[in-house]
Structures are given as C-alpha cells and as structure tokens.
C-alpha cells in the first residue's frame, strides 16, 4: 500500500500509457498532493476502494474496462458519489462528451493536454469539488437537525405554484420526501377545515401587503393524524424578486401537554 498523508487531497491517475502517467505525476508534483496511479480500469477500481481519492483523472480508451465503464463502477461504490472524476480523452465528438457526463464524469480534458495550465485546472476542480462536498455535508447536517427538531422549511417565489420544501416538511405533511410537488392548493387541502380561513388570510396578507406572519394551525395527514403546527413566514426580496420563506414546527406534543395541564388545573 502506498503511503499517503490523510491531511492532503489524493489524486488517482488512470492511464495505460506509462509516459502519460509520468507526465501527469510530474505536472502535479509538490508537497500539497498525494499521487497514486493505476494502469487499467480494473486496477483503478481497486485503488479507488483502497484510497478514496478526491479526484480521479481517468483515461477513456483502455484495454479491458474502458474509462466510461470504470467511471460508472466508481460512481456505484459507497464512497464514489461525491468524488470528482475527470475523463481524459482524445475523443472530442459531442456524443463522446455527452457519454462522459452521462456515466457520471465531473468534467473532461482532451488530449493532447495543455501542460502549462493542467496543474491549475486540476487544483481548481479539487477546490470546486471540496466546496460541493462541504455544502452537501452541511445540507445533511441541517436536514438531520430539522428532523430531530420536527422543523420543516419552505420557500415560494410567487412565479410558480410549487413550493421548494425540505424533506422534513414533506414528513410533517404526511408525504414521502420529494415524491410529489407541494403547492398552495395541496397545502390548503391539508389544513384542518376549522383553520383554513386563518391560513388563507395570512397568505393573502403576505402576498398583497408583504406582511410576515406567525400563527398556529392544524393539518390533517393522509392517515388521519392531526398535527398542530407553528408556522412562521417572512416576506423578503432577493434580486428584485419577492419571496415567502417559512418554517413549520410540529408543536403537537406541547399543545397536548398544555391541554392536559388546563384540564387538571
């Protein structure tokens, strides 16, 4: 096993031409990167499993498993979905480039490589992919926190009937996350009949008077369960476009406790 420093990004160079591997390694040589190599698609998959590189430079035309098939198999690995994969190819037809992206490539480079800018481009891809990984991690952390707190998030830009919603909001509505669109009409159907007028007046005031609102109401899930939600919405303007941005917090347990206290008081 090649010694690598875990604090540094790892790049896997895959090419059946040892001269190309040598030139790439030389261009990327330095103290800030770990460089590992593979001479075939089969070996690349094993190296990827072993080292989990942040970036793979993958030749397309190789004997055995070619670059397209190798990319597909790497993407199916448990640690392969967020890694950057750059296809390095002498093919420059639109269908070849389209196929590269179809199998999951992050980007592509055409041979002959422009060595003066090769290192800069690789480092840019590494930095961009690290930013995407961090955003994905923060998104997952936020989703977990919302799930624990039973807190859903939504946004509406007025231009379309569809709300942009977090997974937890779907669950609060009794729906499978992201399996269907949530609109004003579908939301209104979920609101308890006795609370619909209050809900409609709040939305109307937000749309026409740009008034934020803070209210509580009940929704009825598909299975008949009734939840009490605390709904807070702000009206904001972003790049000249008005937006409704809100949170839904499940306060059913709190309300039930308050009712018990009131009953026994």
Secondary structure, DSSP 8 states (H G I E B T S, - for coil): -----TTSEEEEEE-S-HHHHHHHHHHT-STTEEEEEESSHHHHHHHHHHH--SEEEEES--SSS-HHHHHHHHHTSTT-SSSEEEEEES---HHHHHHHHHTT-SEEEESS--HHHHHHHHHHHHHHHHHHHHHHHHHHHHHHHHHHHTEEEEEE-SSSSEEEE-HHHHHHTT--TTSS-EEHHHHHHHB-GGGHHHHHHHHHHHHHH---EEEEEEEE-TTS-EEEEEEEEEEEEETTEEEEEEEEEE-HHHHHHHHHHHHH-
